[in-house]
Amino acid sequence: MEKKIFLAMILTVAIAIYLSIYWFMEPRRVQKEAGAMRLEAVEKGKLLYLTHCARCHGETGGPQKRISAINSKNYLEAVDDILLYRIIERGIPRTGMVALSDKEGGPLNQEQMNHLVAFIRNWEKTAPVLPEAPPLKQRSIFIHEEVPYTGSESCIGCHESLDKKHIEVWRKSPMAMTAFSRIRGEKDKTRCTPCHATGLDPEKKTYKEENIGCEACHGPGEKYQEMMMGAEALEGGKIARENGLKSCTRCHKAHIGKADHITLARKGLLDYP
């Protein structure tokens, strides 16, 4: 009996020592394997980059004619992996950056796009700090610039994964669901459409989308897309927030008198108290 107890104690101690060594070595093993997988992804991403990206961005990702550098400390610190993936996946309209995802008609699947992101991200350690772009002449007034609107879905394509709750609140709000329906029966929409639709062209009397979309508050999306492709990503985000804070008073002010709003409400066109 004592012999069995002694053997059990030895076995217990041996297991304890083994587990201690395992727990000590396992994080290093996992870290080593993760590093090996990352290097493998970088190598695969390099081939994909040379095949699909180097023609426009150059083999080293430096500044090209009319194309900002992506191998830049400024740019790589401003964009995270999710945003890089979205740009590769869906492209940027009217910039020459085409969608590379097979779901968008491109040649790359999800795994390949992740490899491409890994390769570009690997530049960050040695990326040069390039001179800042010249300051914008009108850094916070995109709303009034003659820049094309891209539509809310274009904005959501990149931002949904970054701020899903915010977008869901907007999607369920009266702004996104019923704002335009309140003026649908109004003959003279020139005084209503600027606040009840998005992307109005006063001369053509056309608009980009019904209801209050992303760009109604933050300004035309194409300008932001251009900034995200360069070293102005942080500046673009700052301007978007500033425009969002300022935009409320463009509609929620006495541009139409309270009496007129009440008249419209009585026609069933507005939910005005």
C-alpha positions, 0 to 999 in steps of 0.5 A: 500500500505504501509503495502504491502511495509513493508511486502515486506521489511520484506520478503527481509530482512528475505531472506537475513538473510537466504541466509547469514546463508546458505552461512556461513553454506554450506561450513561446511556442504559440508566439513562434508559430504566430510569427512563422504564420505572419511571415508566410502571409507576408511572403504570399502577400508580396507576390499578390502585391507585385501582381495586382498593386505594383503597377499603380503603387510601385514595387515599394509603395512609394509616392507615384504620379498623382498617387500618394504613398502607402509605404508611409509611416503617416498613412500606415499609422492612420489606417488599421487592418480593417480599413486596409482590407475594405479598401482592397476589397471594395476599391475607392470609386473614381480614384482608379482604385478598383475592387479586388475582392472576388465578390466584387468582380475582382481576382482575390478571395478573403485569404488572399486579401488578408495576405495582402494586408499582412504584406502592406502592414509589414512595411510599417516598421521601416516606413519613411516619415514623408512630408505632410501634404499641403494644408487644405484651403477649406479644411472643414467645409466639404459640405459646400465643395463641388465634390461628388456624393458617393451614397451611404452604402459606400461609407458604410462599406468601410465604417460598419465594422468600425462603428456598427452600433452607430450605423445601426442607430442611424439605420433605424432612425426617422432620418434614414427611414421617413425624412423624405416621405414627409415631403413626397407630396409637396410640390415645391421641394426646393425648400424641403429637399435640402434637409430631407434628402442627401446630396442636393444639386440646386442647379439640376434639382437632383439629389443622391439619395432620399432621406438623411444619409451619411453625407448629409451630415459629414459632407461628400464622400469622395473627398474622404475617400481621396484622403484615406488613400493618402496621408490625410486619413486622420485629418479626414476623420477630424473634418468628418467629426467637425462637419457632423457637429456643425451640420445639425444647425443647417436643418434644425434652425428657423430656415422655415418658420414654425407656422409653415412647418405646422401647416405642412404637418397638418397636411400629414407631411411632417411630424411636427409638434 
